[in-house]
Amino acid sequence: MKKVIGYVNTNDLANVTEEDARCMDVINIAFGGICEGSAVWNAGTAALNMERIRKFHPGIRIVLSVGGWGADGFSEAAATKESRKKFAESALELVKTYGLDGIDIDWEYPGTSLAGIASSTNDRENYTLFLQELRSTLDGYREGMLVTAAVGGDAYFAKLTDMAAVGQILDYVQLMTYDLQGGFQKVTGHHAALYHSGANLIDACVDKAVRVFSDAGVPKEKLILGVPFYSRQWDGVKGEGCRHGLGMEAETIGAYGGDYGELKENWIGCNGFVRYWDDEAKVPYLFNGSTLISYDDTESIGIKMDYMKKQGLGGVMFWEYKCDPSGELLHYIKQKMDE
């Protein structure tokens, strides 16, 4: 069965409605962390909200995601047999305490300190061993526990890890096929293109990520396609070019732009912004002559879901729940999944 998986911030669990809960198969709670080698989580009122959500949707699986952008401690926790065991046992304690259905690992940069976190040349091997220890520990507690991971949506992640081995350990691998352009570039483009576009100078897209991870040995049915509920925004675009601002130099890098709800309210069709469609990339963007915004909407998500089904992937994951307060994108994903 293909899954709809949503990342929900710990504090946003209180806002999950019955209708929205029924649209998801799995909630990944963002985020737990690592402190002195142990998995930790500032849960707050999460337990009460998880109980409420399960009353709405008894079959939903609720998983704690450990990590996130800039989250440190993974390389050290994975370094030795003893440290791996310590982490896995602490993760199990969180599972027991809060009645979780598993653990999701969001170690974004094994083998590199790109995000300013510690790394080691041994991370490639240790990443596999780390996940295997977690798998064995949770399996020993209860049958059917989920052990999953979010992975960078470009080729670097597959090069830095042994995804063939990892793919056998995990229940599924969530491709973060967003932020593919923007955070480090002053050139405008699509941050979550389905296919490579001639206007995108960065050769990164959903289709490439699927091919890379499949070629690296992850079964396609375990690959989950990630979609963003937020945008990337470039200001001070220097010219319009032949593609209404695409592929142009800007004064700023592609920083985080508005969430989808904010785009609908304040950007799409407002203040001179026009929605354009890149038929190569199969995604929309906004441009007003000086600012370009890259995002996904129901049209592009629908095409991505058709692609997901055609490729035999395991489902769709989105970041993140609070970015779509009306539920438009989430409900559309559920509708498309049920077709």
matplotlib code that plots the C-alpha trace (Angstrom):
import matplotlib.pyplot as plt

x = [0.0, 1.4, 1.8, 1.1, 3.6, 3.6, 6.2, 4.4, 6.3, 5.9, 4.0, 1.8, 0.4, -2.3, -3.5, -4.0, -7.7, -9.7, -10.0, -6.3, -5.4, -7.4, -5.4, -2.1, -0.8, 2.2, 3.1, 6.8, 7.1, 9.8, 12.2, 14.0, 17.7, 20.9, 22.4, 25.5, 24.9, 21.3, 18.1, 16.1, 12.8, 11.1, 7.7, 5.6, 1.9, 2.6, 1.3, -2.1, -2.2, -1.1, -3.9, -6.4, -5.1, -5.3, -8.9, -9.6, -7.5, -6.7, -4.6, -2.2, 1.5, 3.2, 7.0, 9.6, 12.0, 15.5, 17.7, 16.9, 19.0, 22.1, 21.3, 24.6, 25.7, 25.1, 28.7, 29.7, 26.6, 27.4, 31.1, 31.4, 29.4, 28.9, 27.7, 25.3, 23.8, 23.5, 21.6, 19.3, 18.4, 17.6, 15.5, 13.6, 13.0, 11.3, 9.2, 8.1, 7.4, 5.3, 3.8, 5.6, 5.4, 9.1, 12.0, 12.9, 16.5, 17.2, 21.0, 21.3, 25.1, 26.9, 30.5, 30.6, 30.4, 28.5, 25.9, 28.5, 28.1, 30.8, 31.6, 34.1, 35.6, 34.0, 30.5, 29.7, 30.1, 28.9, 25.6, 24.7, 25.7, 23.9, 20.6, 21.1, 21.5, 18.4, 16.5, 17.6, 16.7, 13.2, 12.5, 13.5, 10.8, 7.9, 7.1, 6.3, 8.2, 9.1, 12.7, 13.0, 15.3, 15.0, 17.8, 19.1, 17.5, 20.6, 23.5, 25.8, 23.9, 24.0, 27.7, 28.4, 26.4, 25.9, 22.3, 22.1, 22.7, 20.6, 17.7, 17.5, 17.4, 14.8, 11.1, 11.3, 13.7, 12.2, 13.7, 14.0, 13.4, 13.1, 15.7, 17.5, 18.3, 18.3, 20.1, 23.5, 22.9, 22.2, 20.8, 17.1, 15.5, 13.2, 13.9, 11.7, 11.5, 10.2, 12.4, 15.5, 14.7, 16.9, 16.4, 17.8, 21.6, 21.6, 21.2, 19.0, 15.4, 12.9, 13.5, 17.3, 17.0, 14.8, 17.2, 20.2, 18.8, 17.3, 20.6, 22.4, 20.3, 17.2, 14.1, 11.8, 8.9, 10.8, 11.4, 9.1, 8.8, 9.1, 7.2, 7.4, 4.6, 6.8, 8.7, 12.2, 12.5, 15.2, 15.1, 16.8, 16.6, 18.8, 16.6, 13.8, 15.5, 13.4, 11.8, 10.3, 13.2, 14.3, 18.0, 18.9, 21.4, 19.8, 21.1, 20.2, 20.4, 17.1, 16.1, 12.9, 9.9, 6.3, 4.5, 1.8, -0.9, 0.9, 1.5, -2.2, -3.1, -0.5, 1.5, -0.2, -1.9, -1.0, 1.5, 2.3, 3.2, 2.3, 2.2, 4.2, 4.5, 7.7, 6.5, 10.0, 10.3, 6.5, 6.4, 5.1, 6.8, 5.9, 7.7, 7.0, 9.9, 12.4, 11.4, 11.1, 9.4, 9.7, 6.9, 4.6, 0.8, -1.9, -1.0, 2.6, 1.9, -0.7, 1.9, 4.5, 2.0, 1.2, 5.0, 5.2, 2.6, 4.1, 7.6, 6.2, 7.4, 6.2, 4.3, 4.6, 6.1, 5.7, 7.4, 5.5, 2.0, 1.8, 2.6, -0.8, -3.3, -6.3, -5.4, -5.7, -2.5, -2.9, -6.5, -5.5, -2.7, -5.1, -7.6, -4.9, -3.6, -7.1, -7.7]
y = [0.0, 3.4, 5.8, 9.5, 10.6, 14.1, 15.9, 17.6, 19.8, 18.7, 21.8, 21.5, 18.1, 20.1, 21.6, 18.3, 18.1, 14.9, 15.4, 16.0, 13.0, 10.7, 11.9, 10.6, 7.1, 8.2, 11.3, 12.0, 14.2, 16.9, 16.7, 14.8, 15.3, 13.8, 14.9, 13.2, 10.3, 9.6, 10.3, 13.1, 14.8, 17.8, 16.3, 18.8, 17.9, 15.5, 12.4, 13.9, 15.1, 11.7, 10.1, 12.5, 11.9, 8.1, 8.4, 10.1, 7.6, 4.4, 3.0, 5.9, 5.3, 8.0, 8.1, 10.4, 11.9, 12.5, 15.1, 17.8, 20.5, 21.3, 18.6, 17.4, 14.3, 11.6, 11.0, 10.5, 8.4, 6.1, 5.9, 2.7, -0.4, 1.0, 4.4, 2.9, 0.7, 3.7, 5.6, 2.7, 1.9, 5.6, 5.7, 2.6, 4.3, 7.2, 4.7, 3.0, 6.2, 7.8, 4.8, 5.6, 3.4, 3.8, 6.2, 8.2, 9.3, 12.6, 12.7, 15.0, 14.9, 11.7, 12.0, 15.7, 18.8, 20.9, 21.8, 22.7, 19.4, 16.8, 14.2, 11.3, 9.4, 6.4, 7.7, 5.7, 2.4, 3.7, 5.0, 1.5, 0.0, 2.8, 2.0, -1.7, -1.4, 0.7, -1.8, -4.7, -2.9, -1.9, -5.3, -6.9, -4.8, -5.3, -6.7, -4.1, -1.2, 1.4, 2.4, 5.0, 7.7, 11.0, 11.4, 14.3, 14.4, 14.7, 12.3, 13.4, 11.4, 8.2, 8.6, 9.2, 6.1, 2.5, 2.7, -0.9, -2.0, 0.8, 0.0, -3.5, -2.3, 0.5, 0.2, 3.1, 5.9, 9.4, 11.5, 15.1, 16.2, 19.9, 22.6, 21.2, 24.8, 27.9, 27.7, 28.1, 29.8, 33.3, 31.9, 31.5, 28.1, 25.4, 24.0, 20.9, 20.3, 16.9, 16.9, 18.8, 22.1, 24.0, 27.0, 25.2, 25.5, 23.0, 19.4, 18.2, 17.1, 14.4, 12.1, 12.2, 11.4, 8.4, 7.1, 7.7, 5.9, 3.1, 2.6, 2.7, -0.4, 0.9, -1.0, 1.5, 0.4, 1.7, 5.1, 7.9, 11.0, 14.3, 17.4, 20.9, 22.9, 26.0, 28.1, 29.4, 33.1, 35.1, 38.9, 41.4, 39.3, 40.9, 40.8, 38.7, 36.7, 34.6, 32.6, 35.3, 35.4, 31.7, 31.0, 34.6, 36.0, 37.5, 39.7, 37.1, 33.3, 31.4, 31.8, 30.3, 32.1, 32.0, 28.8, 27.6, 29.2, 32.5, 32.3, 31.9, 34.8, 37.3, 36.4, 34.4, 37.0, 39.8, 42.7, 42.1, 38.4, 36.3, 32.5, 30.8, 27.1, 25.4, 22.5, 20.9, 20.8, 20.4, 22.9, 26.5, 29.7, 33.3, 36.4, 40.1, 41.5, 41.5, 38.6, 34.9, 32.3, 28.6, 26.4, 23.4, 23.5, 21.0, 20.8, 20.0, 17.7, 15.8, 15.2, 14.1, 11.6, 10.2, 9.8, 8.2, 5.6, 4.9, 4.4, 2.0, 4.2, 3.7, 6.9, 10.6, 12.6, 16.3, 19.0, 20.3, 20.2, 23.8, 25.3, 24.2, 25.5, 25.1, 21.5, 22.1, 20.3, 17.5, 16.7, 16.8, 14.3, 12.0, 12.3, 11.5, 8.6, 7.1, 7.3]
z = [0.0, -1.0, 1.9, 2.5, 5.1, 6.7, 8.8, 11.7, 14.2, 17.8, 18.7, 15.6, 16.6, 18.5, 15.3, 13.3, 12.5, 12.1, 8.4, 8.0, 10.1, 7.9, 4.9, 6.3, 6.8, 8.9, 10.9, 11.3, 14.3, 13.9, 15.7, 18.4, 18.7, 20.1, 23.4, 24.7, 22.4, 23.4, 21.6, 23.3, 22.6, 24.2, 23.8, 25.7, 25.3, 22.4, 24.2, 24.6, 21.0, 19.7, 21.7, 20.2, 16.6, 17.1, 18.1, 14.8, 12.8, 14.7, 11.9, 11.6, 12.5, 14.5, 14.3, 16.0, 13.5, 15.0, 13.4, 10.8, 9.2, 11.2, 13.9, 15.3, 17.2, 14.6, 13.6, 17.2, 18.0, 15.1, 15.7, 17.8, 18.7, 22.2, 21.0, 18.5, 21.2, 23.6, 20.9, 20.0, 23.6, 24.3, 21.2, 22.4, 25.7, 23.8, 21.9, 25.1, 27.0, 24.3, 22.5, 19.2, 16.2, 15.2, 14.6, 11.5, 11.1, 9.4, 9.4, 6.5, 5.8, 6.7, 5.6, 5.3, 7.6, 5.1, 7.7, 10.3, 12.1, 13.0, 10.4, 9.8, 7.0, 8.6, 8.4, 5.3, 7.1, 10.4, 8.9, 7.9, 11.3, 13.1, 11.3, 11.7, 15.5, 15.6, 13.5, 15.7, 18.9, 17.8, 16.3, 19.6, 21.3, 19.0, 15.6, 12.9, 14.3, 11.6, 11.0, 8.3, 7.0, 5.2, 2.7, 0.6, -2.8, -4.9, -5.9, -3.1, -0.4, -2.3, -2.9, 0.8, 2.0, 1.1, 0.0, -1.2, 2.4, 3.9, 1.7, 3.1, 6.7, 6.4, 5.8, 3.4, 2.2, 2.0, -0.7, 0.3, -3.3, -2.5, -1.7, -4.8, -5.8, -3.8, -0.5, -1.9, -5.3, -6.5, -9.7, -9.9, -10.6, -9.4, -6.0, -6.6, -10.3, -11.4, -14.5, -15.4, -17.2, -19.6, -17.3, -14.3, -14.1, -11.2, -12.5, -9.7, -9.9, -8.6, -11.6, -11.1, -7.4, -8.1, -10.7, -8.5, -5.4, -7.5, -9.2, -5.8, -4.8, -3.0, -4.2, -5.9, -3.7, -0.7, -2.2, -1.0, -3.1, -1.2, -2.0, -0.4, 1.0, 1.1, -1.4, -2.3, -3.1, -5.0, -4.7, -7.0, -10.1, -12.7, -15.8, -17.2, -19.9, -22.2, -19.4, -17.1, -14.6, -14.6, -14.8, -14.0, -11.5, -8.3, -5.5, -2.9, -2.6, -2.8, 0.8, 2.2, 0.8, 1.9, 2.9, 0.5, 2.6, 2.6, -1.2, -1.8, 0.5, -0.4, -3.5, -6.2, -8.4, -6.0, -6.1, -9.8, -9.3, -12.3, -12.1, -14.9, -15.7, -16.8, -19.0, -19.0, -15.2, -14.7, -11.8, -11.4, -10.3, -9.6, -11.0, -10.7, -12.6, -9.7, -7.3, -8.3, -6.2, -6.7, -5.3, -5.8, -6.2, -6.9, -10.6, -10.1, -7.2, -9.2, -12.0, -9.4, -8.0, -11.4, -11.8, -8.4, -9.3, -12.8, -11.3, -8.6, -5.7, -2.2, -1.7, -1.0, 1.9, 2.5, 4.5, 6.4, 7.8, 9.1, 5.7, 4.3, 6.9, 4.6, 3.9, 0.1, -0.8, 1.7, 0.7, -3.0, -2.3, -0.5, -3.4, -6.0, -3.9, -3.8, -7.6]

ax = plt.figure().add_subplot(projection="3d")
ax.plot(x, y, z, "-o")
ax.set_aspect("equal")
plt.show()
